[in-house]
Amino acid sequence: MAGTARRRDGHVTQERMLEEAMAAIAEDGLASLTMSALAERLGTSGGHILYYFGSKDLLLLAALRWSEATLAEERRALLARRVTAERKLDLFLRLYLPRGPRDPRWTLWIELWARAAGNDALREAQVELDRGWQEDLEALLATGVARGRFAPLDTTARASELLALLDGLSTRVVLGQAPEGALEVARSAALALVPRGAPAER
């Protein structure tokens, strides 16, 4: 909120820095985001930002964690909804996919993947954030199987396969290479990987 962007001492809050970093990535791309450019957007100094985050890499990781925390709350709300398992799976796909080629969250994910191989901290963060999506999708599928909405399946393996497919599709969206209607492609893949249960006998 605008009223909480600065503390009374005039310093920009950490959350405001993360919000502005995500906005800058969406507007101009990751390559244009520098500490000095972000500081100028915020009306503060690069040193003030470095005081809290230490480096650009740590700032980007914090921004991704902040974004993913919001999505984790949305996933919990989704799983608690009183709708069919098929509807929940469709909403899960919508939540997972990028909003478009300039989606800042997915821009950060692609950057994290590129850097994780040589950075233990980034690799651990990737595993941690991925685990939340995996566990929630497993729970969604297990509930669908238990209620007969989905055919019996290995929920762990199938969730992993579907997420891997969504990662590839999402990367193509961000790179501007995905076909029109990425959500429809994801729906078709989900239907193939997660077959519907047999209709109940009358």
GIMO-V576358 format. One record per backbone hydrogen bond with DSSP energy under -1.0 kcal/mol. NH is the residue of the N-H (numbers start at 1). CO is the residue of the C=O. E is the energy in kcal/mol with one decimal. If there is no record, write none. Layout:
nh & co & e
NH & CO & E
NH & CO & E
//
This chain:
nh & co & e
4 & 1 & -1.5
5 & 2 & -1.4
7 & 11 & -2.5
10 & 7 & -2.1
13 & 5 & -2.3
17 & 13 & -1.9
18 & 14 & -2.2
19 & 15 & -2.6
20 & 16 & -2.4
21 & 17 & -2.2
22 & 18 & -2.3
23 & 19 & -2.1
24 & 20 & -2.5
25 & 21 & -2.1
26 & 22 & -2.1
27 & 23 & -2.0
28 & 24 & -3.0
29 & 25 & -1.8
33 & 30 & -1.4
38 & 34 & -2.6
39 & 35 & -2.5
40 & 36 & -2.1
41 & 37 & -1.9
42 & 38 & -1.8
43 & 39 & -1.2
44 & 39 & -2.4
49 & 45 & -1.4
50 & 46 & -2.5
51 & 47 & -1.8
53 & 49 & -2.1
54 & 50 & -2.1
59 & 55 & -2.0
60 & 56 & -2.7
61 & 57 & -2.3
62 & 58 & -2.3
63 & 59 & -2.4
64 & 60 & -2.2
65 & 61 & -2.6
66 & 62 & -2.4
67 & 63 & -2.3
68 & 64 & -2.8
69 & 65 & -2.2
70 & 66 & -1.4
71 & 67 & -1.7
72 & 68 & -2.3
73 & 69 & -1.6
74 & 70 & -1.7
75 & 71 & -2.5
76 & 72 & -2.2
77 & 73 & -2.0
78 & 74 & -2.3
79 & 75 & -2.8
80 & 76 & -1.3
81 & 78 & -1.3
83 & 81 & -1.4
88 & 84 & -2.3
89 & 85 & -2.4
90 & 86 & -2.0
91 & 87 & -2.3
92 & 88 & -2.3
93 & 89 & -2.2
94 & 90 & -1.9
95 & 91 & -2.2
96 & 92 & -2.1
97 & 93 & -2.3
103 & 100 & -2.0
107 & 103 & -1.8
108 & 104 & -2.1
109 & 105 & -2.0
110 & 106 & -2.3
111 & 107 & -1.7
112 & 108 & -2.6
113 & 109 & -2.6
114 & 110 & -1.8
115 & 111 & -1.6
116 & 112 & -1.9
119 & 116 & -1.6
123 & 119 & -2.4
124 & 120 & -2.6
125 & 121 & -2.0
126 & 122 & -2.4
127 & 123 & -2.2
128 & 124 & -2.3
129 & 125 & -2.7
130 & 126 & -2.6
131 & 127 & -2.0
132 & 128 & -1.0
133 & 129 & -1.1
134 & 130 & -2.5
135 & 131 & -2.9
136 & 132 & -2.1
137 & 133 & -2.3
138 & 134 & -2.6
139 & 135 & -2.2
140 & 136 & -2.1
141 & 137 & -2.6
142 & 138 & -2.8
143 & 139 & -2.2
144 & 140 & -2.0
145 & 141 & -2.6
146 & 142 & -2.5
147 & 143 & -1.7
148 & 145 & -1.6
149 & 144 & -2.2
150 & 144 & -1.5
151 & 195 & -2.7
155 & 153 & -1.1
158 & 154 & -2.8
159 & 155 & -2.2
160 & 156 & -1.9
161 & 157 & -2.3
162 & 158 & -2.4
163 & 159 & -2.4
164 & 160 & -2.1
165 & 161 & -2.1
166 & 162 & -2.5
167 & 163 & -2.5
168 & 164 & -2.0
169 & 165 & -2.4
170 & 166 & -2.9
171 & 167 & -2.3
172 & 168 & -1.8
173 & 169 & -1.9
174 & 170 & -2.4
175 & 171 & -2.0
176 & 173 & -1.4
177 & 172 & -3.3
178 & 172 & -1.2
185 & 181 & -1.8
186 & 182 & -2.4
187 & 183 & -2.5
188 & 184 & -2.2
189 & 185 & -2.2
190 & 186 & -2.6
191 & 187 & -2.3
192 & 188 & -1.7
193 & 189 & -2.4
194 & 190 & -2.7
197 & 149 & -2.3
//
